Amino acid sequence: MTLPAASLSAGPATASAGSAAPGLLVLHGRELRDGVRLEQTSRFGDDRWVLTPAILQRHERGAVLDFTRVPAAHRAVARELFYGVLSGPLPPGLPRVAITTVRKTFTAVGYFLTWDAARTAASPARPAALAGLIPADLEDFHRHLTVTTRTRGLRAHYRASARLLWHYRATLAPDILTAAAEGLQLHAARLSEPGRALRPGALEELLASYEHDHRPLPGFNGKPNATFLARKLGCYPSTLRRSALLAAAAARTGVDTGTYRDTRPGFLLGGRPWLERIAYSTRGEDSLGTATRMLQTACYILIAYLTGMRDSSSTSPAAA
């Protein structure tokens, strides 16, 4: 089992495992069955992700990713990885796999993570994080498969699970890309189309999450941002503007000075997050629009430097 000498990372967001918003809808990048609304599907913070709404052939069996079956030490990694597999940014060269394949891949990844957790428990001196794995550990996994797994195809399938974790180590700028995915999910809600009634109990659940986390409600011009909350709930903004529940929650928890994404930056500079929060707007130094433009500029500079490209305005005929 040969992998590059670089060790495995903790998953698709090494420094920010668990930083994806608990309410992020994990199927936002998938086509859904007719009649299924995205806001009714599984969220990142759920223990069980139901994939059935994204299985378009109704004769096929439903599928669930049950993260309670993954060792607790690796559960955050597994969530980040499978969010990437389902809807997140893909590593270079990797295709988006069919939804029916995701469940089989989950079983294989769970097998590898369970094996690694058992070895760590037996040898406390070993690093607990996947980032501490080295090629020799992966050779041990290969030998384990040779002894415990009869068929060559199944052994190859389990080995591929380890490679998948390695591939996703290279997913770029998870803070910015996760926030962008959250934004795409929110903007996908067409607030003017008919049939967007507020689901019973949904507003209470959302307001309770803000109160539980001691977060003020997202604000706009000093009032709760009804349009933003309506996008999260998949309902009409006018429904929330008339809501006594929303007004009462605002009185208890307060209203923020602006509207910010649930995604919290996880990378540290000098021991502190590089950005406290990412604003929902497209302008301002803490907005996603500014962050993505900075990321695009950084990528351009890096690619131009490594490939020898130069901006056309910097080359004159005389210099040529």
C-alpha positions in Angstrom: 0.0 0.0 0.0 2.0 3.0 -1.2 1.2 6.6 -0.4 3.4 9.7 -0.6 5.6 10.2 2.5 3.4 13.0 3.7 1.3 11.9 6.6 -2.5 11.8 6.5 -4.3 14.9 7.6 -7.3 15.0 9.9 -9.6 15.1 7.0 -10.9 17.7 4.6 -10.5 20.5 7.0 -7.4 19.7 9.1 -7.3 22.8 11.2 -11.0 23.3 11.4 -12.4 19.9 12.0 -15.9 20.5 13.3 -15.9 24.1 12.2 -18.6 23.6 9.6 -21.9 25.0 10.9 -24.1 22.3 12.6 -27.0 23.5 10.5 -25.3 23.2 7.2 -27.4 21.0 4.9 -25.1 18.2 3.7 -27.1 17.4 0.5 -27.1 21.0 -0.9 -24.8 19.9 -3.7 -27.0 17.0 -4.8 -30.0 16.7 -6.9 -33.0 15.7 -4.8 -36.1 13.6 -5.4 -39.2 15.4 -6.7 -41.2 16.9 -3.8 -38.3 16.9 -1.4 -37.3 20.3 0.0 -33.6 20.9 0.8 -34.4 22.4 4.3 -36.0 19.1 5.3 -32.8 17.1 4.7 -30.0 16.2 7.1 -27.7 18.8 8.6 -24.0 18.6 9.5 -24.7 18.4 13.2 -27.0 15.4 13.0 -25.7 12.0 14.2 -27.4 10.3 11.2 -27.4 11.7 7.7 -30.2 10.3 5.6 -29.2 10.0 2.0 -32.5 8.7 0.7 -33.7 12.2 -0.6 -30.8 12.2 -3.0 -31.3 8.7 -4.3 -33.4 9.5 -7.4 -34.3 5.9 -8.3 -37.2 5.1 -5.9 -36.7 1.4 -6.3 -33.3 1.6 -4.8 -32.9 1.1 -1.0 -32.5 4.1 1.3 -29.2 4.9 2.8 -28.0 6.4 6.1 -24.6 7.5 7.3 -24.6 6.7 11.1 -21.7 8.6 12.7 -22.4 7.0 16.1 -20.8 3.9 14.6 -17.5 5.8 14.0 -15.0 5.9 17.0 -15.6 9.1 18.9 -12.0 10.2 18.4 -12.5 10.3 14.6 -16.1 11.3 14.4 -15.4 15.0 13.6 -13.0 13.9 10.8 -15.6 11.6 9.4 -18.2 14.3 9.3 -15.8 16.7 7.5 -14.8 14.1 5.0 -18.3 13.0 4.1 -19.5 16.5 3.8 -16.8 17.0 1.3 -17.7 13.8 -0.5 -21.4 14.7 -0.7 -21.4 18.4 -1.4 -18.1 20.1 -0.4 -15.1 21.2 -2.5 -13.4 18.3 -4.3 -9.7 17.7 -4.3 -8.0 18.1 -7.7 -8.7 15.1 -9.9 -11.4 13.5 -7.8 -14.9 13.2 -9.3 -18.1 13.6 -7.3 -19.1 9.9 -6.6 -22.7 8.6 -7.0 -24.8 8.9 -4.0 -25.2 5.1 -3.9 -21.5 4.8 -3.6 -21.2 7.1 -0.7 -22.8 4.6 1.7 -20.3 1.9 0.7 -17.4 4.3 1.1 -18.7 5.2 4.5 -18.5 1.6 5.6 -14.9 1.3 4.3 -13.8 4.5 6.0 -15.4 3.4 9.2 -13.5 0.1 9.1 -10.2 2.0 8.7 -11.0 4.5 11.5 -12.1 1.7 13.8 -8.8 -0.2 13.1 -6.8 2.9 13.8 -8.7 3.8 17.0 -8.2 0.2 18.3 -4.4 0.4 17.7 -4.2 3.7 19.5 -6.1 2.3 22.5 -3.6 -0.6 22.6 -0.6 1.7 22.3 -1.3 5.0 24.1 2.1 6.3 23.0 0.9 6.4 19.4 -0.4 9.8 18.1 -4.2 9.8 18.3 -4.7 12.1 15.4 -4.7 10.8 11.8 -2.1 13.5 11.0 0.3 11.3 13.0 0.0 8.3 10.7 3.1 7.5 8.6 3.6 5.1 5.7 4.6 2.3 8.0 1.2 2.5 9.7 -0.5 2.1 6.4 1.7 -0.9 5.6 0.4 -2.4 8.9 -3.2 -1.8 7.7 -2.4 -3.6 4.5 -1.0 -6.6 6.4 -4.1 -6.5 8.6 -6.3 -6.6 5.5 -4.3 -9.5 4.1 -5.0 -11.6 7.3 -8.7 -10.6 7.9 -10.2 -10.0 4.4 -10.5 -12.8 1.9 -11.2 -11.2 -1.4 -8.8 -9.0 -3.3 -11.6 -6.6 -4.3 -12.7 -5.9 -0.7 -9.1 -5.3 0.4 -8.7 -2.8 -2.4 -11.9 -1.1 -1.3 -10.7 -0.7 2.2 -7.2 0.5 1.2 -8.9 3.2 -1.0 -10.6 4.5 2.2 -7.2 5.5 3.6 -6.2 7.1 0.3 -9.5 9.1 0.3 -8.5 10.7 3.6 -5.1 11.5 2.2 -6.6 13.0 -1.0 -8.9 15.3 1.0 -6.0 16.6 3.1 -5.3 19.0 0.2 -8.7 20.7 0.1 -7.8 24.4 -0.1 -9.0 27.2 2.2 -11.7 25.3 4.1 -12.8 28.4 6.2 -13.6 30.4 3.0 -15.0 27.4 1.0 -17.2 26.2 3.8 -18.6 29.7 4.2 -19.1 29.9 0.5 -21.0 26.6 0.5 -23.2 27.9 3.3 -23.9 31.0 1.2 -24.9 28.9 -1.9 -27.2 26.9 0.2 -28.9 30.0 1.5 -29.2 31.7 -1.9 -30.7 28.5 -3.4 -33.9 29.3 -1.4 -36.3 31.0 -3.7 -38.3 33.0 -1.3 -40.9 34.2 -3.7 -42.1 30.8 -5.1 -45.4 29.4 -3.8 -45.6 26.7 -1.1 -43.0 28.0 1.2 -45.0 27.7 4.4 -43.1 27.7 7.7 -42.6 24.1 8.9 -44.2 23.6 12.4 -41.6 23.9 15.1 -38.8 25.0 12.8 -38.7 28.6 14.0 -38.8 27.5 17.7 -35.9 25.2 17.0 -33.8 27.8 15.2 -34.4 30.5 17.9 -33.6 27.9 20.6 -30.3 27.2 19.0 -29.4 30.9 19.1 -30.4 31.2 22.7 -28.6 27.9 23.7 -25.3 29.2 22.1 -25.8 32.7 23.6 -25.7 34.2 20.1 -27.7 37.4 19.3 -30.0 37.1 16.3 -28.6 38.2 13.0 -29.3 41.9 12.5 -30.1 44.4 9.7 -30.7 48.1 10.5 -31.1 47.3 14.2 -33.8 44.6 13.7 -33.7 40.8 13.2 -32.8 40.0 9.6 -36.0 38.3 8.6 -34.9 37.6 5.1 -31.7 35.8 6.2 -33.7 33.8 8.8 -36.3 33.0 6.1 -33.6 31.6 3.9 -32.4 29.3 6.7 -36.0 28.1 7.3 -37.2 28.0 3.7 -40.3 30.2 4.4 -41.5 33.7 3.4 -39.8 36.7 5.1 -43.2 38.3 5.8 -44.1 35.3 8.0 -41.2 36.1 10.3 -41.7 39.9 10.3 -45.1 39.2 11.8 -43.9 36.6 14.3 -44.3 37.3 18.0 -41.9 34.5 18.7 -39.1 36.3 16.8 -39.8 39.5 18.6 -39.7 37.8 22.0 -36.5 36.0 21.1 -34.9 39.3 20.0 -35.8 40.8 23.4 -34.1 37.9 25.2 -31.0 37.3 23.2 -30.5 40.7 21.6 -29.9 41.6 17.9 -26.4 41.6 16.4 -24.9 44.6 14.7 -24.9 42.7 11.4 -25.6 39.3 9.8 -22.9 36.7 10.0 -22.5 33.1 8.7 -22.7 30.2 11.0 -19.3 29.0 9.7 -16.6 30.1 12.2 -13.0 30.5 10.9 -10.8 27.7 12.3 -7.3 28.6 11.2 -5.1 30.4 13.7 -2.6 33.2 13.3 -0.5 33.8 16.4 -2.8 31.6 18.4 -5.9 33.5 17.4 -8.5 33.0 14.6 -7.4 34.9 11.4 -10.9 36.3 11.3 -13.5 36.3 14.1 -16.6 36.0 11.9 -17.5 36.0 8.2 -20.2 38.5 7.3 -23.1 37.5 5.1 -22.7 40.6 2.9 -20.4 40.7 -0.1 -18.6 43.9 1.0 -16.5 44.9 4.0 -13.2 43.6 5.3 -14.9 40.7 7.1 -17.2 39.6 4.3 -17.1 36.5 2.2 -16.8 38.6 -1.0 -13.6 40.2 0.3 -12.2 36.9 1.5 -12.9 35.1 -1.8 -11.3 37.9 -3.8 -8.2 37.7 -1.6 -8.1 33.9 -2.1 -8.4 34.3 -5.9 -5.6 36.9 -5.9 -3.4 34.7 -3.8 -4.0 31.7 -6.1 -3.2 33.8 -9.1 0.1 35.1 -7.6 1.2 31.6 -6.6 0.3 30.1 -10.0 2.0 32.9 -11.9 5.1 32.6 -9.8 5.4 28.8 -10.2 4.7 28.8 -13.9 6.6 31.8 -15.0 3.5 33.7 -16.1 3.7 37.5 -16.1 0.9 40.1 -16.4 0.8 41.3 -20.0 1.0 45.0 -19.0 4.4 44.4 -17.4 6.1 43.2 -20.7 7.0 45.9 -23.3 8.2 45.2 -26.8 11.6 46.6 -25.9 11.9 44.2 -23.0 10.9 41.3 -25.1 
